[in-house]
């Protein structure tokens, strides 16, 4: 699986650079990474010895389909003699915040296999876990069990909730609006929504199990949005009313609805100055309040585009 993933990265280099630039809000358009293909590949499980220690590797699917967990059973948390269940290097199965289960720019993740892999790590009862990001976790402080347990519970909850709602015939937009983690998980120090967020996770799980049709017949063969927007704009017949309504919704705290109303105008006329100025104000407001890196990067990206378009040192202060 690793060689296939590296081939995909090489094939889609320009696309990957573009979406990574947006995701991390950093210009990576000129990046030309080189890849070292593996000398050894394995399926399911692989073990070897190095420096007098045993290394047990097993495959898991989570953020990607080609991840490896490394268990060093005769290591301790401090690098001395064996302690408990050794040390586990979990990679991105643990990252110190809400799992990156939902990424609006990239392929689906594997929530069920993810929590199954974490359950397997938990069964090892490791003395310490070294995550892909964040601080090392030690058994003595109960960090290991809580971090693994909270991540397992959150992933399982999101999976089962979306599956239940799919079976009930609920639409994706309703799921995104309604699904939230239980309070004790929302408050977990290991599930802060600083990188990804629950809404993205819901969309990813839905995308894994369902097709793209959203049960609205108008969307089976969708007309380009700009054409629809020009029709709606013509029916309204007053750009000021569109802008005023978007501003009212923003003032009421209905920011997403405000963006969607405003986009009717901007899809029909992308260079509408007053519309771009209002969108800039909304983007700056969202960027200032959003803790999640991926969604905040989107707001910053469009704020920069609007600011460059207006070309007068504008801010979105309205």
N, C-alpha and C positions, 0 to 999 in steps of 0.2 A: 504493500500500500504506500509506503514512503516513496519509492521510485515513481509511482504513478502521480503522487501529489507534486513531486518536484517537476515532473514533466508538465503538469498543468500550470504551475507557476511560470515556467519558461514560456509556455504557449500564450498565456494571458498577462504577460509582464506589464504592458501599458495599462490594461484595465486594472490590474492589481495596484499599480502605482497610483492611479487616479483615485480609487476608492480608499486606499490607505491614507492618501493625502487628506481626503475629506474626514475619514474616521478619526485621525489623530491631529487634525488641524495643523499640518506641517507639510511643506512642499516636498514630496517624494517623487515628483514626476520624472526626474532624471536618474532615479535609482536603477542600477543594473547589477543586481545581486548575482553571485555565482553559487552554485550548489555542489556539495560533496555528496555523491550518491553512496549509499551504504555498501560496505564490503561484505556484511553478513546480514541476512534477513531471516526472520523466523515467523512461525505461525503459532499463535496462542501463548507459548511459553518457551523461555530460553534461559539456561543457567550456565555460569562459568565461574572460575576462580581467578582472583587477581590480588597480588600482594598478601596472600594468605587468607583472604576473605572470600566468602561465597556471595555471589550476586545472582538473584532470581528476578527475571524480567517476565512480565506478562502484558499481553495486549489488552487495550480497552478502547472503547469509542465514547467520546464525550464532545469536547469542542471540535475535535477532528476525528476521522475514522482510523487514524494510524498512530494513536498514542501508545506510549510505553510507560508502565509503572515499574520502578526499580525497588526491590526489597533487599536490604543487606541484613540478614537475620542475626549475624554475629557481631553487629556494630552497636554501640551505645550512643545515646544522645550527645555525649561529650567526646566521642571518638576513642574511648577506652575499651574495657572489656564488655562482653555482651550484656545487654540490659533489656529485660522484657522481651518484646517481639522485634527487637532490632530497630532499624531506621528505614523509613519508606520515603523515596523521592517520588512525589505524586505528580509532578509536572502540572499542567493546567487543569487537572481535575479539581484542584484547590487553588484559589488565587487570592484569598483573603477578603473577597467581596462577593456579591451575588454572582453565581457562575455566568460566564459569557455564553449563555444558552441562546440568546437572541441577538443577532447582529444584522441590522437592516441592509448591510452592503454585501453580505457573503452567504455562502451555502448553508443548508440546514445543519443543525447539531443533533446530538443523539441523547436526549434526556433520559430515556429508560436505561440504556446501557451505561450512562454516566452514573446514575445512582447505584446501579448494580456493581460497578467498579469500585465506588466508594464503600459499599457494603463489604466487598472483598478485602479492601484495605483495613476496614474496621475489625474484621475477623482476625487479622494478623496481630491485633493488639500491640501496635508498634510503640516503642518508647518515645519516638519522635517522628514527625512528618515534616519533610522539607517541601513546601508548596512551590508551584511555578512562579508565584508572586507573593509578596507579603513575608511575614516573619515566620521563623521555624516554630513548630508546635511541639510542646513537651507533655508527656503523659502525666508527670508529677503535678502539673497545674490543671489537669483535666481538660486542657486545651484541645488535645487530640480528639477525645470522644465528643466534645461539644461541637467542634468545627465540622467533623465528619457527620455527626448526627443531624445538625441543622441543615447542612447541604443536602444530605440524603432526603430528609423530610421535605425540604422545599422543592427539590426536583421531582420527587414522587407526587407531591400535591399538585404542582403545575401540570404534570403529565395526566394525572387522573382527572383533574378538573376540565381540561380541554377535551379529553376523550369523552367524558360524560356529556359535555355540552354538544359535542359533535353528534353523539348518538341521539340527543334530544332534538336535533335539527336547528340548533342556534346558529346565528350568523357570526362571522368573525368580528364585525364591528361591535356587536353586543359583548362578545367575550373580552375584547380589549378594554371596553368600558367598565366591565364588572369584575373581572378576575383580579383578586389581590391576595397576597400572602396572609395567613392568619397573623394576628397581632404579635404573638411571641416570636414568629419568624421575621416579621417586619422589624422587630427591635433587636434581632440578633446582631452582634458585632461582626459576624462572619458573612452577613448577607446584605451589607449596605449596597444600595444601588448607585454606585459611583462609576461603574464602567458600562455595564449593560443595565437593563431594567425589566420589570415584570411584563410590561406591555410587549416588548420585543420578544420575550420568551414565549408568550402566548401565540404571537404571529408565527414564530418558527415551528412550534409544535403543530399548529394548524396546517402549515405549509407541508409538513412532513406527511401528514395523514390524509390531506384533502387536496383536491384539484384547485385550479384557480377560479372556477366559476363560483360566484358569491350569491347565487339564487336571485339575482336581479336580471331579468331578461335583457335589459338595455346593455348589460355588460358582457353578453356572450360574444358579440363581435363589435367591440367598442370603437366608436368614431374618435379620431384624434381630439384630445381635450380642447385644443385651441378652437376647433370648429364649433364644438358645442358651446364653448364660452362666448364666442361671437354671436351665436343665436340668442343666448340668454341675455347678454349685454344689450342686444338690439331690442329685445322685448322690454327690458327695464327702461331703456331710453334715457338714462340719466346717470352718468358716472359718479356724480356727486352723491347720489343716493346710495350707491354701492359702498363708497368710501365712508360715508356717514354711518351706515349700518355696521360696517366692519369696526369702526371706531367705537360705536356703542357696545358691541359685543366684547371688545377688548376691555372697556371700562367696567363691564359686568363680570370680568374675570373669565369669560368664555373665549380664551385665546385661540384654541384650535379652531373653533367655529369661525372666529374672526378671520383667521388665515384663509380658510376655505372660501368664505364669502369674497374676500379681497382677491383671491386667485381667479375668480370669474373674470374680473377686470384685467388682471395681469396676464392671464393666458390669452385673452383676446387682444390686448395691446401691451406687450412686455415693456415698452418704453414710456408708459404713462408715469409722469414725474410725481404727481401727488400720490398715486398708488404705491410707487416704489418708496417714497418717503415714509408713508405709513407702515409699509412692510418692514423697513429698516427699524422703525421704532419698536415694532413687535419683536423682531429678531433680537435686538439689543436687550429688551426686557426679559425675554426667555433665556438668553445666554447668561444674564446676570443672576437668575434664580435657579437654573437647572444644575443639579449636582452630577448628573450622569455625563461622562465624557463623550459618549457617542452622539447623543442627542444635542448636547451643547455645541459640539463641533459642527453639526448641521446648521444651527442657528448662527454661529459665528461665520460660517462659509457664506451664507446668503446675506448676512449683514455686510460683509466685505464687498460682495458683488453689488449690492445696492449703493453702498457708499462710493464705490468707484464709478458707478453709473451716474450718480448725482454730481460727483466731481467738484463739490464746493466745500469740502471739509465737513459735510453734514454729519450730524448725529441724528438719531431717531427721536430726539426730544420734541414731542408734540403735545 
